[in-house]
């Protein structure tokens, strides 16, 4: 009897472990509040009759279409490295107001309006990238920023961004031109995790003459007071900034087994000519 009980216990443990492994969790950046407006990031986003990828398609929505979040469904769909809930939404086309379900991964992680333009930030897809260090393929999320004038796409840029626990939350802000020649404004998109040792990624994009210019991406990560790696830009309007350039600065600290700090610092300067940059 003891043998049978032990065997049954092992079977139950394996069963619950398998069920747990099959559970799909959403990424925090796709957690949208009910009764709040949102915008469509992915063009031709499908509207479905039910919150299921196999449900009947009732409509499709274009980039920059505003929707109202009515309800967050419990159902989660993961495509590549993007996991999001389904949302019941309402939206207006002309004089007609309609309702349906869309996948949260097709919504903007952030959006802003400035000087008559709509700036949208979102995740577009997952691709396979070869990791040179481990010589194997890894899943990499691709994010993008689009600038729209009404329903017209003016320009867009794409860049790598986080995955898994690194997608706990996101911010999207508009900054000044930082006194860079011909730059109208600067966009800053950030994705980050909430735990120690989980990296955050800062992506600066310059906007000039209706064009977007993505700067090198910045990575920051820390593990309590044992280790940190920080990266930042010093722009011309910052302390110690220089005209027509931006400076990349990196600082790294690691404590050894005796608690002694070892720090590394480095910097490099990028020259800006009013339309593009190059390493000095």
C-alpha positions as CSV (number, residue, x, y, z in Angstrom):
1,X,0.0,0.0,0.0
2,X,2.8,2.4,0.9
3,X,4.4,1.7,-2.5
4,X,1.1,2.5,-4.3
5,X,0.6,5.7,-2.4
6,X,4.1,6.8,-3.2
7,X,3.6,6.0,-6.8
8,X,0.3,7.9,-6.9
9,X,2.0,10.9,-5.2
10,X,4.7,10.9,-7.9
11,X,2.1,10.8,-10.7
12,X,0.2,13.7,-9.2
13,X,3.3,15.8,-8.8
14,X,4.3,15.2,-12.4
15,X,0.7,16.0,-13.5
16,X,0.6,19.3,-11.7
17,X,4.1,20.2,-12.8
18,X,3.1,19.5,-16.4
19,X,0.0,21.7,-16.0
20,X,2.1,24.5,-14.4
21,X,4.6,24.3,-17.3
22,X,1.7,24.7,-19.8
23,X,0.4,27.9,-18.2
24,X,0.9,31.0,-20.3
25,X,1.5,34.3,-18.5
26,X,1.2,37.8,-20.0
27,X,4.0,40.3,-20.1
28,X,3.4,43.4,-17.9
29,X,3.8,45.9,-20.7
30,X,0.6,44.6,-22.3
31,X,-1.4,45.1,-19.1
32,X,-3.9,47.8,-20.0
33,X,-6.5,49.4,-17.8
34,X,-10.2,49.1,-18.4
35,X,-12.2,52.2,-19.4
36,X,-9.0,53.8,-20.8
37,X,-8.2,54.8,-24.3
38,X,-5.5,52.9,-26.2
39,X,-4.1,52.9,-29.7
40,X,-3.4,50.2,-32.3
41,X,0.3,49.7,-33.1
42,X,0.3,46.7,-35.5
43,X,-1.3,47.5,-38.9
44,X,-4.3,45.4,-39.9
45,X,-4.9,44.3,-36.4
46,X,-7.8,41.7,-36.5
47,X,-10.9,42.2,-34.5
48,X,-12.5,38.9,-33.5
49,X,-16.0,37.9,-32.3
50,X,-14.5,36.0,-29.3
51,X,-11.2,36.2,-27.4
52,X,-9.6,33.4,-29.4
53,X,-7.2,33.3,-32.3
54,X,-9.5,30.9,-34.1
55,X,-12.7,33.0,-33.6
56,X,-14.4,34.8,-36.5
57,X,-12.7,37.9,-37.8
58,X,-15.2,40.8,-37.8
59,X,-13.0,43.8,-38.7
60,X,-9.4,45.0,-39.0
61,X,-7.9,48.2,-37.5
62,X,-5.1,50.3,-38.8
63,X,-2.1,51.8,-37.0
64,X,-3.1,54.8,-34.8
65,X,-6.7,53.8,-34.5
66,X,-8.0,54.7,-31.0
67,X,-9.9,52.1,-29.1
68,X,-11.5,52.0,-25.7
69,X,-10.6,49.1,-23.4
70,X,-13.8,47.7,-22.1
71,X,-12.6,44.5,-20.4
72,X,-9.5,42.5,-20.0
73,X,-10.1,38.8,-20.6
74,X,-8.3,36.1,-18.7
75,X,-7.3,34.3,-21.9
76,X,-3.6,34.9,-22.7
77,X,-2.0,34.3,-26.1
78,X,1.7,34.1,-26.5
79,X,3.2,34.7,-30.0
80,X,7.0,34.2,-30.0
81,X,8.3,36.1,-26.9
82,X,5.2,38.3,-26.6
83,X,2.5,37.3,-24.2
84,X,-0.7,39.3,-23.8
85,X,-4.3,39.1,-22.7
86,X,-7.2,39.5,-25.0
87,X,-9.2,42.7,-24.6
88,X,-12.8,43.6,-25.4
89,X,-12.7,47.0,-27.0
90,X,-15.0,49.6,-28.7
91,X,-13.9,51.8,-31.5
92,X,-15.4,54.3,-34.0
93,X,-15.1,54.2,-37.8
94,X,-16.9,57.1,-39.3
95,X,-20.3,57.3,-37.6
96,X,-20.3,53.6,-36.6
97,X,-19.2,52.4,-33.2
98,X,-18.3,48.7,-33.0
99,X,-17.1,46.3,-30.4
100,X,-14.9,43.2,-30.5
101,X,-11.9,41.4,-29.2
102,X,-8.2,42.2,-30.0
103,X,-5.0,40.7,-28.8
104,X,-3.1,43.0,-26.4
105,X,0.2,42.5,-28.2
106,X,-1.1,44.6,-31.1
107,X,-1.6,47.6,-28.9
108,X,0.9,50.4,-28.2
109,X,3.1,50.0,-25.2
110,X,3.1,53.8,-25.2
111,X,2.0,56.8,-27.4
112,X,2.4,60.5,-27.4
113,X,1.2,63.5,-29.4
114,X,3.4,66.5,-30.2
115,X,3.4,69.3,-32.8
116,X,0.6,67.6,-34.7
117,X,2.3,64.2,-34.9
118,X,1.4,61.0,-33.2
119,X,4.3,59.0,-31.9
120,X,3.7,55.3,-31.2
121,X,5.8,52.7,-29.4
122,X,5.2,49.0,-29.5
123,X,6.5,45.5,-30.1
124,X,6.2,44.2,-33.6
125,X,7.5,40.6,-33.7
126,X,9.9,38.0,-32.5
127,X,12.8,36.8,-34.6
128,X,15.5,34.2,-34.3
129,X,19.0,35.6,-33.7
130,X,22.2,33.7,-33.5
131,X,24.0,34.0,-30.2
132,X,27.7,34.1,-31.0
133,X,28.8,33.4,-27.4
134,X,26.7,30.2,-27.2
135,X,26.5,29.4,-30.9
136,X,22.8,28.9,-30.9
137,X,19.6,30.6,-32.0
138,X,17.7,32.7,-29.4
139,X,14.4,34.5,-29.5
140,X,14.6,38.2,-29.8
141,X,11.8,40.7,-29.6
142,X,11.8,43.6,-32.1
143,X,10.3,46.9,-31.0
144,X,9.5,49.9,-33.1
145,X,8.6,53.6,-33.0
146,X,6.3,55.1,-35.6
147,X,5.4,58.7,-36.4
148,X,2.0,59.3,-37.8
149,X,0.2,62.3,-39.2
150,X,-3.4,61.3,-39.0
151,X,-3.6,58.0,-40.7
152,X,-0.4,58.5,-42.7
153,X,2.8,56.8,-41.7
154,X,5.6,59.4,-41.9
155,X,8.5,57.2,-40.7
156,X,9.4,54.3,-38.5
157,X,12.4,52.7,-36.9
158,X,12.9,49.2,-35.3
159,X,15.3,47.9,-32.7
160,X,15.9,44.9,-30.4
161,X,14.4,45.0,-27.0
162,X,13.8,42.8,-23.9
163,X,12.0,39.5,-23.5
164,X,10.5,37.4,-20.7
165,X,11.0,39.1,-17.3
166,X,12.5,42.1,-19.0
167,X,9.0,43.1,-20.3
168,X,7.4,43.9,-16.9
169,X,6.7,47.5,-17.7
170,X,7.5,50.2,-20.3
171,X,7.6,54.0,-20.5
172,X,7.6,56.3,-23.5
173,X,8.4,59.9,-23.2
174,X,9.2,63.0,-25.3
175,X,12.2,65.1,-24.5
176,X,13.7,68.3,-26.0
177,X,16.1,68.3,-28.9
178,X,19.0,68.4,-26.4
179,X,20.5,71.2,-28.4
180,X,21.5,68.8,-31.2
181,X,21.5,70.6,-34.6
182,X,18.2,70.3,-36.5
183,X,16.7,68.0,-34.0
184,X,13.1,68.9,-33.2
185,X,12.6,66.5,-30.3
186,X,13.9,63.3,-28.7
187,X,11.8,60.2,-28.0
188,X,12.8,57.8,-25.3
189,X,11.4,54.3,-25.1
190,X,12.2,52.1,-22.1
191,X,11.4,48.5,-21.2
192,X,12.4,46.9,-17.9
193,X,11.9,44.1,-15.4
194,X,11.1,44.4,-11.7
195,X,13.7,42.1,-10.2
196,X,17.4,42.3,-9.4
197,X,19.6,41.1,-12.2
198,X,16.9,41.9,-14.9
199,X,18.1,44.3,-17.5
200,X,16.3,47.5,-18.6
201,X,16.8,49.0,-22.1
202,X,16.7,52.6,-23.1
203,X,16.2,53.5,-26.7
204,X,16.6,57.2,-27.8
205,X,15.3,58.2,-31.1
206,X,15.8,61.7,-32.6
207,X,13.1,63.3,-34.7
208,X,14.2,65.8,-37.4
209,X,12.7,66.8,-40.8
210,X,10.0,64.1,-40.4
211,X,12.7,61.5,-40.0
212,X,13.4,59.2,-37.1
213,X,17.1,58.4,-36.2
214,X,17.7,55.7,-33.6
215,X,20.7,56.1,-31.4
216,X,22.7,53.1,-29.9
217,X,20.7,51.3,-27.3
218,X,21.5,51.7,-23.6
219,X,21.4,48.8,-21.1
220,X,21.3,49.0,-17.3
221,X,21.2,46.1,-14.9
222,X,22.0,45.7,-11.2
223,X,22.0,43.0,-8.5
224,X,21.4,44.5,-5.1
225,X,24.7,46.1,-4.0
226,X,26.9,43.3,-5.5
227,X,26.9,44.3,-9.1
228,X,25.7,47.0,-11.5
229,X,26.2,48.0,-15.1
230,X,25.0,51.4,-16.2
231,X,25.0,53.3,-19.5
232,X,23.9,56.8,-20.3
233,X,24.3,59.6,-22.9
234,X,25.6,63.1,-22.1
235,X,23.9,65.5,-24.6
236,X,25.0,69.0,-25.4
237,X,22.5,70.5,-23.0
238,X,23.7,68.3,-20.1
239,X,26.5,69.1,-17.7
240,X,29.9,68.4,-19.4
241,X,28.1,68.1,-22.7
242,X,29.8,69.3,-25.9
243,X,28.3,70.9,-29.0
244,X,27.2,68.8,-32.0
245,X,27.9,65.5,-30.2
246,X,26.6,63.1,-27.6
247,X,28.8,61.1,-25.2
248,X,28.2,57.5,-24.3
249,X,29.3,56.7,-20.7
250,X,29.5,53.3,-19.1
251,X,30.2,52.4,-15.4
252,X,30.4,48.9,-14.0
253,X,30.9,47.8,-10.4
254,X,31.4,44.3,-9.0
255,X,32.3,43.2,-5.5
256,X,34.7,40.4,-4.9
257,X,34.5,37.7,-2.3
258,X,35.8,40.1,0.4
259,X,33.3,42.8,-0.4
260,X,35.8,45.1,-2.2
261,X,34.4,47.1,-5.1
262,X,36.0,46.9,-8.5
263,X,34.9,49.6,-10.9
264,X,35.3,50.0,-14.6
265,X,34.5,53.1,-16.6
266,X,34.6,53.9,-20.3
267,X,33.3,56.5,-22.7
268,X,33.1,57.3,-26.4
269,X,31.9,60.3,-28.4
270,X,29.5,60.3,-31.3
271,X,29.6,63.3,-33.6
272,X,26.3,64.7,-34.9
273,X,26.3,66.6,-38.2
274,X,22.6,67.6,-38.2
275,X,21.3,64.5,-40.0
276,X,23.4,61.5,-38.8
277,X,26.0,60.5,-36.3
278,X,29.3,58.7,-36.4
279,X,31.9,57.6,-33.8
280,X,34.6,60.1,-33.3
